[in-house]
Amino acid sequence: FFFKQKTAYEISLGLVGSEMCIRDRDWSLQCLKLLSHHQALADIATFIQAQNEILKDNKRMWIIIGGSYAGALAGWFKAKYPHLAYVSYSSSGVINSITDFTKYMDQIQIDIKKDPRCYTTLVDLTSYATDIITKGKEEDKRKLKSAMNATMLEDLDFLAYFTEAYLAPVQYSSRKAACSKIIPLQEEKNILKRVSLYAKLGAGFGLSLIHI
């Protein structure tokens, strides 16, 4: 079984718990409290046990695979449910919980600074967005969020979403490709139009609010 950022209910509609909340877009406290790694592991255990019952084979050897955060789940699953997992493979698994992980942004900044024009463009955009969200009037906030098609987001969530448009490609070794599209944004003098173009780039990089 592969742990990944794809909900398990797409594999088995018989699952309950956290995956049901995600499927039904239920953001109530009753459902959100189930969105934990404990529940995620229990969901996978339920899935495996259900499949073993369907296949009438309790000795089937399941291999659990995951990378990054999912890598941590893969390792934890083997530790918590050794009778259900034959082998667990964790690639780049997260092993330490860091509550204020500033080094991530430090590395992103170092990488972006390799292209000064790209860095300047992003600084201008993020500085504008930060000033509007933290100091601007409500109407200005609404216009900014509308330009990103993100009026449903709270202020801090919006700023996180705003930066994610360039964080993802930089993190995953696509800085040059991203910067080649970000630099030309400076040609647009209207800042809101520039933000809107930036939002479209974010969608091109795989960033979307469709799931919300």
Secondary structure, 3 states (H helix, E strand, C coil): CECCCCCHHHCCCCCCCHHHHHHCCCCCHHHHCCCCHHHHHHHHHHHHHHHHHHHCCCCCCCEEEEECHHHHHHHHHHHHCCCCCCEEEEECCCCCCCCCCCHHHHHHHHHHCCCHHHHHHHHHHHHHHHHHHHHCCHHHHHHHHHHCCCCCCCHHHHHHHHHHHHHHHHHCCCHHHHHHHHHHHHHCCCHHHHHHHHHHHHHHCCCCCCCC
